[in-house]
Amino acid sequence: MKNMKHLFSFLTLVLLLSGCTQKEIKAPEPIGPLPTPQQVAWNKLETYAFVHFSLNTFNDLEWGYGDTDPKTFNPTHLDCEQWVKTFKAAGMKGVVITAKHHDGFCLWPTKLTEYCIRNTPYKDGKGDIIGELSAACKKYDLKFGIYLSPWDRNYAEYGTPAYLDYYYAQLKELLTNYGEIFEVWLDGANGGDGYYGGAKEKRSIDGKTYYNFPKIHQIVHELQSNAIIFSDAGPGCRWIGNERGFANATNWSFLHSNKVYPGYPKADELTSGHADGDTWVGAECDVSIRPGWFFHESQNDQVKTVDQLTDLYYRSVGHNANLILNMPINKEGLISKTDSTNLVQFRRNIEKQLADNLLKGIVPDVSNERGGAYVSKALTDDNYDTYWATDDNVINSTITFKLPKKEQVNRMMLQEYIPLGQRVKVFTVEYNDGNKWLPVQMNEETTTIGYKRLLRFKTVITDRLRVTINDSRACPCLNNIEAFYAGETTDVSFDDQAKDIQSLNYKVLNVEEMDGDKIKDKNSSTVLLVDNGSVTLDLGKSVAINSFLYLPDISGQNKGSVDHYTIQVGDSETPTQIVAEGEFANIKSNPILQIVHFTPVKARYIKFSAKSLASEGPMAIAEIGIK
């Protein structure tokens, strides 16, 4: 009996000591900025659709002026379920629709303006496309979001306090009548030329203060508490700084909250975020499956290929960002066949490339682990909320995987447990060739990880892989590492738009021949910079012409892009006959090939002048074509 008492006392002591040891192993302290639970849930969506459909669709426009007749809006076979089923088949988790673009036309039967779907032939004015899409999303379990442009080129009182009351009322209609909203999209385009109720003038506003964004945020949070607000500055998620669909390999989910605002002029900063930012604002990459955001028949042969879309996925979702992919709706009210086919095949291609996780269930060796629940097996247990972490004072460490046999490998996925903050600053990936450790060969730096990092590298054959965390803001916390062999694929980047430009031969006047050749060499990386804001071309003789093609600087800097232009022709070196003038809408954010058609005319000389530039000068021209 006495021995039993001693045994009981001994076991009690062991249990107590075990309990104390377990309690001593605490989770790592969070390191700010931190995401909200809503932002973490948003990151997990990864991909969703964007829909641009409006009067612009029926009038071959990108940015409507605000004066187009609503009666031109008349889709004949509109089917929101076709859209949603396409998105669902492509693995997308939601859709954001342009309820109102810059032209002010509203896709729902608002009582606040006559410039809306009530005054169109669609369903004899009784249609409600916002309502139809919301219902389709509920039916097929897809999240629903809205884009309500702050700029309105139709509304007579835009630029005055009266417009703000109108805009807030529109927002409240959308947020109260169409169910749960997962994202509210606020564009940074602010002020400029417009119809404005017949005034037909240019209006400027202070993008920082005019809209009273804190008031807008308050309305959204009160009516849709879980909605993520998109803008250059968030606060829910931020624009990536371009409309080509990619984030930089180094991408922090942080911004300086007192510095960035909608319409922020230093957009290039947004592509990487601010490493020392004070607020968590994850990145969203927006891009269209076609060159334009709205449907244009002339772009039917320019739908992004499966390979191009796959490349975008790796450079958005694979760079710690979400991908919102625009699907322009055609005049019938449907997603065109090529667009839908490429979208679904793109998803299947990604799934094929990342189908077989070679590290599944393997418990790696690590140079340090915290113990308790925060050990290396958490890296491969397929549970988002378990994670490996090092001791508090350890910010560099190695993770080594031993595979059962030698395998081909050319992809890797890494994830940080972002509820505790984004931490990793630099890491490396190596493989063992049997004798020594060698770095894998890739075309981008391995710096940040964040919610998800996808690496593409030259195929290696190995049975050992090693990830080294070289530097971190605090002890690293990783919840997932996977490796794959995607097959021998080609990492496709965007085609050079310049190489497809067909043009009459010409000479550029008043510049050195070498400089003049830059705009007709079918190479978008060679750019002519013009200080005086105009360039004159000599065709050698008078010929019939009807089209002008302009490719701006597409390097990512977008310096000197022409946004308002004049084209003059004649038979002297100072041509005066104006054949076209207008706006290259959205050219700063979406620097694509611009095509201007005009009434056929015979001329020898063509003068292309910038009435204004979308960004800092001098005037920049990558390519010009004359037809």
MIKEPA-863722 format. One line per field, with one value per residue (C-alpha): residue number from 1; x, y, z. Coordinates in Angstrom, 1 decimal. Layout:
residues N
num c(NUM/...) .
u c(X/...) .
v c(Y/...) .
w c(Z/...) .
END
This chain:
residues 627
num c(1/2/3/4/5/6/7/8/9/10/11/12/13/14/15/16/17/18/19/20/21/22/23/24/25/26/27/28/29/30/31/32/33/34/35/36/37/38/39/40/41/42/43/44/45/46/47/48/49/50/51/52/53/54/55/56/57/58/59/60/61/62/63/64/65/66/67/68/69/70/71/72/73/74/75/76/77/78/79/80/81/82/83/84/85/86/87/88/89/90/91/92/93/94/95/96/97/98/99/100/101/102/103/104/105/106/107/108/109/110/111/112/113/114/115/116/117/118/119/120/121/122/123/124/125/126/127/128/129/130/131/132/133/134/135/136/137/138/139/140/141/142/143/144/145/146/147/148/149/150/151/152/153/154/155/156/157/158/159/160/161/162/163/164/165/166/167/168/169/170/171/172/173/174/175/176/177/178/179/180/181/182/183/184/185/186/187/188/189/190/191/192/193/194/195/196/197/198/199/200/201/202/203/204/205/206/207/208/209/210/211/212/213/214/215/216/217/218/219/220/221/222/223/224/225/226/227/228/229/230/231/232/233/234/235/236/237/238/239/240/241/242/243/244/245/246/247/248/249/250/251/252/253/254/255/256/257/258/259/260/261/262/263/264/265/266/267/268/269/270/271/272/273/274/275/276/277/278/279/280/281/282/283/284/285/286/287/288/289/290/291/292/293/294/295/296/297/298/299/300/301/302/303/304/305/306/307/308/309/310/311/312/313/314/315/316/317/318/319/320/321/322/323/324/325/326/327/328/329/330/331/332/333/334/335/336/337/338/339/340/341/342/343/344/345/346/347/348/349/350/351/352/353/354/355/356/357/358/359/360/361/362/363/364/365/366/367/368/369/370/371/372/373/374/375/376/377/378/379/380/381/382/383/384/385/386/387/388/389/390/391/392/393/394/395/396/397/398/399/400/401/402/403/404/405/406/407/408/409/410/411/412/413/414/415/416/417/418/419/420/421/422/423/424/425/426/427/428/429/430/431/432/433/434/435/436/437/438/439/440/441/442/443/444/445/446/447/448/449/450/451/452/453/454/455/456/457/458/459/460/461/462/463/464/465/466/467/468/469/470/471/472/473/474/475/476/477/478/479/480/481/482/483/484/485/486/487/488/489/490/491/492/493/494/495/496/497/498/499/500/501/502/503/504/505/506/507/508/509/510/511/512/513/514/515/516/517/518/519/520/521/522/523/524/525/526/527/528/529/530/531/532/533/534/535/536/537/538/539/540/541/542/543/544/545/546/547/548/549/550/551/552/553/554/555/556/557/558/559/560/561/562/563/564/565/566/567/568/569/570/571/572/573/574/575/576/577/578/579/580/581/582/583/584/585/586/587/588/589/590/591/592/593/594/595/596/597/598/599/600/601/602/603/604/605/606/607/608/609/610/611/612/613/614/615/616/617/618/619/620/621/622/623/624/625/626/627) .
u c(0.0/2.9/4.5/1.2/1.2/4.7/3.8/0.7/2.8/5.4/2.9/1.2/4.5/5.2/1.8/2.3/5.8/4.4/1.7/4.1/6.4/3.4/2.3/5.8/5.6/3.7/2.6/4.8/3.8/2.1/4.2/2.2/0.7/-1.8/-4.7/-8.3/-10.1/-12.0/-8.7/-7.4/-10.6/-10.3/-6.8/-8.0/-10.3/-7.2/-9.1/-12.4/-13.9/-14.5/-17.3/-17.4/-20.7/-22.4/-23.3/-19.6/-20.2/-22.7/-20.8/-17.3/-15.9/-13.6/-14.4/-17.8/-18.2/-21.5/-23.6/-24.4/-28.1/-29.4/-31.5/-28.4/-28.1/-30.0/-28.5/-30.5/-29.6/-28.3/-27.8/-26.1/-26.2/-23.9/-21.4/-21.5/-21.3/-18.3/-16.6/-17.5/-16.0/-12.8/-12.5/-13.2/-14.7/-16.6/-17.4/-17.3/-19.5/-19.3/-22.6/-21.6/-18.5/-17.2/-19.9/-22.5/-24.8/-26.3/-27.0/-29.8/-33.1/-32.0/-34.5/-31.7/-31.0/-32.7/-29.3/-29.9/-31.3/-34.9/-34.6/-33.2/-35.0/-33.7/-36.8/-38.8/-37.0/-37.9/-34.5/-32.0/-28.7/-27.2/-30.2/-29.9/-26.2/-26.7/-29.4/-27.2/-24.3/-26.6/-27.8/-24.3/-22.6/-20.4/-19.5/-20.9/-19.2/-19.8/-17.8/-19.3/-17.1/-16.7/-16.2/-19.4/-19.1/-22.9/-24.1/-24.6/-23.5/-20.3/-17.6/-20.0/-21.2/-24.5/-22.9/-21.6/-25.1/-26.1/-23.1/-23.6/-27.3/-26.3/-23.9/-26.6/-29.0/-26.4/-25.4/-28.9/-30.8/-28.6/-27.6/-24.1/-21.3/-17.8/-15.9/-16.6/-14.4/-13.4/-11.6/-8.8/-9.9/-10.9/-12.2/-11.6/-13.6/-17.2/-20.7/-21.9/-25.5/-24.7/-21.9/-19.3/-16.3/-13.3/-13.8/-11.0/-11.5/-9.1/-8.9/-7.7/-10.6/-13.5/-15.3/-14.7/-13.5/-13.8/-17.5/-17.7/-15.8/-18.2/-21.3/-19.7/-18.8/-22.2/-24.2/-21.7/-19.4/-17.5/-17.0/-13.4/-12.9/-10.6/-8.8/-5.2/-5.1/-7.6/-8.4/-9.3/-7.1/-5.0/-4.5/-1.3/-0.3/-0.8/-3.6/-1.4/-2.1/1.1/2.7/6.4/8.3/8.9/5.4/4.6/1.0/1.7/1.1/1.7/-1.8/-1.2/0.5/-1.5/-5.0/-7.2/-5.6/-2.1/0.4/3.3/1.5/4.8/5.1/1.9/3.4/5.6/3.9/5.8/8.2/7.9/4.1/1.9/-1.3/-2.1/-3.5/-3.1/-2.6/-5.2/-4.0/-6.6/-6.3/-8.6/-8.6/-8.7/-6.6/-9.6/-12.0/-15.1/-16.0/-14.8/-15.2/-11.8/-10.2/-11.8/-8.4/-6.5/-8.0/-5.2/-4.1/-4.0/-0.3/-0.5/-3.2/-1.1/1.8/-0.4/-1.5/2.1/2.8/-0.3/-1.5/2.1/3.4/1.2/-1.7/-5.2/-6.2/-9.3/-9.6/-12.0/-14.3/-15.9/-19.6/-20.4/-23.4/-25.6/-25.1/-22.8/-19.2/-17.8/-16.8/-13.0/-12.9/-14.8/-12.8/-9.5/-10.6/-11.7/-8.6/-6.4/-7.8/-7.3/-3.7/-2.9/-4.5/-2.5/0.8/0.1/-1.6/1.0/2.6/5.9/6.3/2.9/3.2/7.0/8.2/11.2/14.3/14.7/17.6/15.3/11.7/9.7/8.3/4.8/2.3/4.8/6.9/8.0/5.2/2.8/4.5/3.0/-0.1/-2.6/-4.0/-3.9/-4.1/-1.1/2.4/6.0/7.8/11.3/12.3/11.8/15.4/15.9/15.2/17.2/16.8/16.8/14.1/15.3/13.1/14.2/12.1/11.6/13.3/14.7/12.1/11.9/10.9/10.3/7.7/7.4/4.7/5.4/2.9/3.3/0.7/-0.4/-2.8/0.5/1.9/4.1/7.7/10.1/12.4/14.8/14.9/16.7/15.8/18.4/18.5/21.2/22.7/24.2/27.4/26.6/23.8/23.0/20.6/17.6/17.6/14.7/14.1/13.1/14.3/13.2/12.4/8.9/6.4/3.2/-0.1/1.3/4.5/4.8/8.2/8.9/12.4/14.5/13.8/16.1/16.3/16.9/15.7/16.6/15.3/16.3/14.6/16.7/15.1/17.9/16.3/12.9/11.2/10.6/10.8/9.4/5.9/5.3/2.2/2.7/5.5/4.8/6.8/5.7/6.8/4.6/6.0/8.3/6.2/7.1/6.8/5.0/5.1/3.0/3.7/5.3/2.5/4.9/5.8/2.3/1.9/1.6/2.4/3.2/6.9/7.7/10.6/10.5/11.3/13.6/15.2/18.3/17.7/18.6/16.1/13.4/13.8/12.8/9.1/9.1/11.4/8.6/10.3/8.4/11.5/12.9/11.1/11.4/11.2/10.0/10.4/8.1/5.1/4.6/6.2/5.8/6.1/6.9/5.4/7.5/4.5/0.8/-1.1/-4.5/-4.6/-7.3/-5.8/-3.2/-1.7/0.1/1.9/3.0/5.8/4.8/8.0/6.1/7.2/4.7/6.4/5.1/2.0/-0.3/-3.8/-5.3/-4.2/-4.6/-3.7/-3.1/-2.4/-1.3/1.1/3.5/5.9/3.5/0.2/-2.9/-5.9/-7.2/-8.5/-8.8/-8.6/-9.7/-8.7/-6.7/-8.8/-7.1/-3.7/-1.6/-2.9/-3.5/-0.8/-2.0/-1.9/-4.2/-5.9/-7.5/-9.7/-10.6/-12.3/-9.9/-7.8/-4.8/-1.7/2.1/2.7/1.1/1.6/0.8/0.6/0.0/-2.7/-1.9/0.1/-1.1/2.2/5.5/7.0/8.7/6.2/7.0/6.4/7.3/5.8/3.7/1.9/0.1/-2.5) .
v c(0.0/2.3/1.6/2.4/5.7/6.5/5.5/7.7/10.6/10.0/9.9/13.1/14.9/13.7/15.0/18.3/18.8/17.8/20.4/23.1/22.2/22.4/25.7/27.2/26.7/29.7/30.7/33.4/37.0/38.7/41.3/44.1/45.3/42.5/41.5/41.4/38.1/39.5/40.2/36.7/35.2/37.5/36.3/32.7/33.5/34.0/34.4/36.0/37.6/41.2/42.1/45.3/45.7/49.0/51.5/51.3/47.7/48.9/52.0/50.6/52.7/52.2/55.4/56.7/60.5/60.5/61.5/58.1/57.4/54.7/53.3/51.9/49.4/46.3/42.9/40.2/37.1/38.2/35.3/36.0/32.3/31.7/34.1/32.6/29.0/29.9/31.5/28.5/26.1/28.2/27.8/31.4/32.3/35.4/38.3/42.1/43.9/47.5/48.8/52.2/53.1/56.6/57.5/57.4/54.8/52.5/48.8/48.8/50.7/53.4/56.2/58.6/59.3/58.7/57.6/54.0/50.7/51.8/53.9/51.1/48.6/45.8/44.0/47.1/49.1/46.6/44.9/44.9/43.3/43.8/41.9/39.2/38.6/38.7/36.0/33.8/34.1/32.9/30.0/28.8/29.8/32.5/35.7/39.0/42.4/45.8/48.5/52.0/54.6/57.8/59.7/60.5/62.1/62.4/64.0/67.7/68.5/66.5/68.4/70.0/68.9/67.9/65.1/63.5/63.1/61.4/59.1/58.1/57.4/55.2/53.3/52.7/51.4/48.8/47.8/47.3/45.7/42.9/40.7/40.1/42.0/40.6/43.5/47.2/48.5/52.2/53.4/56.0/57.8/61.3/64.2/65.4/65.9/65.0/65.7/66.8/67.3/69.2/71.4/69.5/70.7/69.6/69.5/69.0/67.8/67.1/63.3/63.3/65.2/65.7/62.3/62.2/58.6/58.1/58.7/56.2/53.6/54.3/53.6/50.3/49.1/49.9/48.2/45.4/44.8/41.9/43.7/44.4/47.9/48.2/51.4/52.5/52.8/50.1/50.0/46.4/45.7/47.8/48.3/46.7/49.8/48.5/46.9/44.1/41.7/41.2/42.0/42.2/39.2/41.3/42.1/43.3/43.5/46.8/50.5/53.8/54.7/58.5/58.6/56.6/57.7/56.8/58.3/58.1/59.3/57.0/53.8/52.0/51.8/49.8/46.9/46.0/47.7/49.4/47.2/49.6/50.3/50.7/49.1/45.7/46.3/43.2/43.5/42.8/42.4/43.6/42.7/42.0/38.8/41.2/44.3/46.5/46.3/46.5/44.2/45.3/43.1/44.3/42.4/39.0/37.7/39.2/37.1/36.1/32.5/29.8/30.2/33.9/33.5/30.8/33.2/35.9/33.5/32.8/36.6/37.5/34.7/33.4/36.8/37.3/38.9/38.1/38.0/39.7/38.8/40.9/39.1/41.6/40.8/41.0/42.7/39.7/39.7/36.7/35.8/35.0/31.4/32.0/34.0/31.3/28.4/30.0/30.9/27.3/25.8/28.1/26.8/23.2/24.0/25.4/22.4/20.0/21.8/21.7/18.3/16.1/17.5/15.7/16.7/15.6/14.0/14.3/15.6/17.8/18.2/21.8/23.6/25.0/24.6/26.0/22.7/21.9/22.5/24.6/21.8/20.8/18.3/21.3/22.3/19.3/18.4/20.1/22.3/26.0/26.8/24.7/26.1/25.6/28.4/28.9/30.2/33.9/34.8/32.8/34.6/32.4/28.6/25.7/23.3/20.1/17.6/14.0/12.5/8.7/8.7/11.1/13.2/15.9/19.2/22.7/24.3/25.1/26.7/28.4/30.0/32.1/32.1/35.6/36.0/36.5/39.0/38.9/38.1/36.6/39.1/36.8/33.0/30.6/27.3/24.6/21.0/18.3/16.8/13.9/15.7/19.2/21.7/23.9/26.8/26.3/28.5/31.0/34.4/36.3/37.1/35.1/37.7/37.9/35.1/36.3/34.5/32.5/32.4/30.2/29.6/28.4/27.2/25.1/21.4/19.6/15.9/15.3/13.5/16.4/20.0/22.7/26.0/28.5/31.5/34.0/36.9/37.7/40.5/38.1/34.3/32.8/31.1/28.9/26.8/25.1/24.1/22.0/21.0/19.8/18.8/20.8/19.2/21.0/24.1/27.5/30.4/32.8/36.5/39.0/39.3/42.5/44.5/46.4/43.4/43.0/46.6/46.9/50.3/52.3/53.3/56.8/59.0/60.9/64.6/66.7/63.9/61.8/58.8/56.4/57.9/58.0/54.3/53.6/54.1/51.7/48.9/46.7/46.7/48.2/48.5/51.2/54.5/57.9/60.8/64.1/67.3/69.6/67.3/66.5/64.4/64.7/61.8/61.9/59.2/60.2/61.0/61.7/58.5/57.5/56.9/56.1/54.9/55.9/53.5/54.6/52.4/54.3/53.4/50.0/49.5/49.9/53.4/54.8/58.1/60.6/58.7/60.8/60.9/63.7/64.0/65.8/64.2/66.6/65.8/67.7/68.0/70.4/69.7/71.7/69.9/71.7/69.6/67.9/64.4/63.2/64.4/62.9/60.9/57.7/56.7/54.9/54.8/55.4/52.4/50.3/51.2/49.2/49.8/52.7/52.7/55.8/55.5/58.5/59.4/58.3/61.2/61.7/63.2/63.0/64.3/63.4/65.3/63.7/66.1/65.6/68.0/66.6/63.7/61.2/61.2/63.1/64.1/64.3/62.7/59.0/56.9/53.2/52.7/54.4/52.9/54.5/52.7) .
w c(0.0/0.9/-2.5/-4.2/-2.5/-3.6/-7.2/-7.1/-5.8/-8.5/-11.3/-10.0/-10.0/-13.6/-14.7/-13.0/-14.5/-17.9/-17.5/-16.5/-19.5/-21.9/-20.4/-20.8/-24.6/-25.6/-29.1/-30.7/-30.0/-32.9/-34.8/-36.4/-38.6/-38.3/-40.6/-39.4/-39.5/-42.6/-44.3/-43.6/-45.0/-48.1/-48.8/-48.8/-51.7/-53.9/-57.3/-58.3/-61.3/-62.3/-64.7/-66.8/-68.6/-69.4/-72.1/-73.1/-74.2/-76.9/-78.0/-78.3/-75.5/-72.5/-70.5/-71.5/-71.5/-69.8/-72.8/-74.4/-74.9/-72.4/-75.2/-76.8/-73.9/-75.1/-74.4/-76.2/-74.3/-71.0/-68.6/-65.3/-64.5/-67.5/-66.0/-62.6/-63.8/-65.8/-62.8/-60.7/-63.3/-63.2/-59.5/-58.7/-55.3/-56.2/-58.6/-58.5/-61.0/-62.2/-60.9/-62.1/-64.1/-64.7/-67.2/-64.4/-66.0/-63.3/-63.8/-61.2/-61.2/-58.9/-58.1/-57.8/-61.5/-64.8/-66.2/-65.4/-66.6/-66.1/-69.2/-71.5/-73.8/-71.5/-70.1/-71.1/-68.3/-65.6/-65.5/-62.6/-63.5/-60.1/-58.7/-61.3/-60.6/-56.9/-57.2/-59.4/-56.9/-54.1/-56.2/-57.0/-53.7/-55.1/-53.2/-54.6/-54.7/-56.3/-57.9/-57.6/-59.3/-57.3/-60.5/-62.5/-65.9/-66.3/-63.0/-63.3/-59.8/-59.8/-58.0/-55.6/-52.1/-53.6/-55.6/-52.3/-51.0/-54.3/-54.2/-50.5/-51.3/-54.3/-52.1/-49.4/-52.1/-53.2/-49.7/-48.4/-51.3/-52.7/-49.8/-48.4/-50.1/-49.8/-51.5/-52.3/-55.1/-55.2/-58.3/-58.1/-61.3/-60.2/-62.2/-65.7/-68.9/-68.8/-69.9/-66.5/-67.3/-70.6/-69.3/-71.3/-69.4/-67.3/-63.6/-61.1/-57.5/-54.6/-54.6/-51.0/-49.5/-51.9/-51.4/-47.7/-47.8/-44.0/-44.4/-47.2/-45.1/-42.2/-44.5/-45.7/-42.2/-40.8/-43.6/-44.6/-41.6/-43.3/-46.7/-47.8/-49.2/-52.2/-53.2/-53.6/-49.8/-48.8/-46.0/-46.7/-49.7/-52.0/-55.8/-57.0/-58.9/-62.4/-64.5/-65.9/-63.1/-61.3/-57.9/-57.4/-56.0/-52.9/-51.7/-48.2/-47.0/-45.3/-46.2/-44.5/-43.6/-43.5/-46.8/-49.4/-50.6/-53.6/-56.7/-55.0/-57.6/-56.7/-57.9/-58.3/-54.5/-54.3/-56.3/-53.3/-50.4/-47.7/-45.7/-42.7/-43.1/-40.1/-41.4/-43.0/-46.5/-48.7/-52.4/-55.2/-58.8/-61.3/-65.0/-67.9/-70.0/-73.0/-73.6/-72.7/-69.7/-71.7/-74.6/-78.1/-81.1/-82.4/-79.5/-80.2/-81.3/-78.3/-75.5/-73.1/-73.6/-71.0/-70.7/-70.2/-67.5/-65.8/-65.7/-64.2/-61.4/-60.4/-60.4/-58.4/-56.1/-56.1/-55.0/-51.9/-53.6/-54.8/-58.5/-59.7/-63.4/-65.6/-68.0/-70.4/-71.1/-74.8/-76.5/-76.2/-72.4/-72.3/-71.7/-75.2/-75.9/-76.3/-73.0/-71.0/-72.6/-71.8/-68.3/-67.4/-69.1/-67.2/-63.9/-65.0/-66.0/-62.5/-60.9/-63.2/-62.4/-58.6/-58.4/-56.7/-53.6/-53.3/-49.6/-48.4/-44.9/-44.8/-41.4/-42.2/-40.1/-38.8/-37.2/-34.5/-33.4/-30.6/-29.4/-28.2/-31.0/-33.1/-34.5/-38.0/-38.7/-38.9/-42.2/-44.0/-42.1/-44.4/-41.6/-42.1/-38.4/-37.3/-37.9/-37.2/-35.3/-33.9/-30.5/-30.0/-30.4/-33.6/-36.9/-39.2/-39.6/-42.0/-43.0/-44.8/-46.5/-47.3/-50.1/-50.3/-53.7/-56.2/-57.9/-60.6/-58.9/-60.4/-58.2/-54.5/-52.4/-49.0/-46.6/-43.5/-40.7/-41.4/-38.3/-36.4/-39.0/-42.1/-41.0/-43.5/-45.2/-47.1/-47.8/-50.1/-51.7/-52.4/-53.6/-53.0/-56.1/-54.2/-53.3/-52.3/-51.8/-54.8/-55.2/-57.6/-60.6/-60.9/-62.4/-59.3/-55.8/-52.8/-50.2/-48.8/-48.4/-46.8/-47.3/-50.2/-52.3/-55.4/-56.9/-60.5/-61.1/-63.5/-63.0/-60.6/-59.8/-56.1/-53.0/-50.7/-50.6/-48.2/-47.3/-45.3/-43.6/-43.8/-42.1/-40.5/-38.6/-35.7/-35.3/-38.5/-38.4/-41.5/-41.8/-45.2/-47.6/-50.7/-53.8/-57.2/-60.7/-63.1/-66.2/-68.7/-69.2/-70.6/-68.3/-70.7/-70.2/-72.1/-75.8/-77.0/-78.5/-80.8/-82.9/-84.3/-85.5/-89.3/-90.7/-93.8/-93.9/-92.6/-91.5/-88.2/-88.7/-86.5/-84.6/-85.2/-87.4/-84.6/-82.3/-85.0/-85.6/-82.0/-82.8/-85.8/-84.8/-83.4/-80.0/-77.1/-74.9/-77.2/-76.4/-78.1/-75.6/-77.1/-75.2/-77.2/-77.0/-80.7/-83.4/-87.2/-89.6/-93.3/-95.5/-98.5/-100.7/-100.3/-99.7/-98.4/-94.6/-92.1/-88.9/-86.3/-83.8/-80.6/-78.1/-74.9/-72.6/-71.2/-69.1/-65.8/-65.3/-67.8/-68.1/-70.5/-71.6/-73.9/-72.5/-74.6/-78.2/-81.6/-85.0/-87.9/-91.5/-94.6/-97.5/-95.8/-92.9/-90.6/-91.2/-89.9/-90.9/-87.7/-88.5/-84.9/-81.3/-78.1/-75.0/-74.5/-71.5/-68.6/-70.4/-67.3/-65.4/-68.5/-71.1/-74.1/-77.8/-78.8/-82.2/-83.7/-86.8/-88.8/-92.2/-95.0/-96.2/-98.5/-96.9/-96.7/-93.2/-89.9/-86.7/-83.4/-80.5/-76.8/-75.4/-72.0/-70.5/-67.9/-66.2/-66.1/-69.3/-71.7/-74.2/-74.5/-77.6/-77.8/-81.3/-83.9/-86.9/-89.8/-92.0) .
END
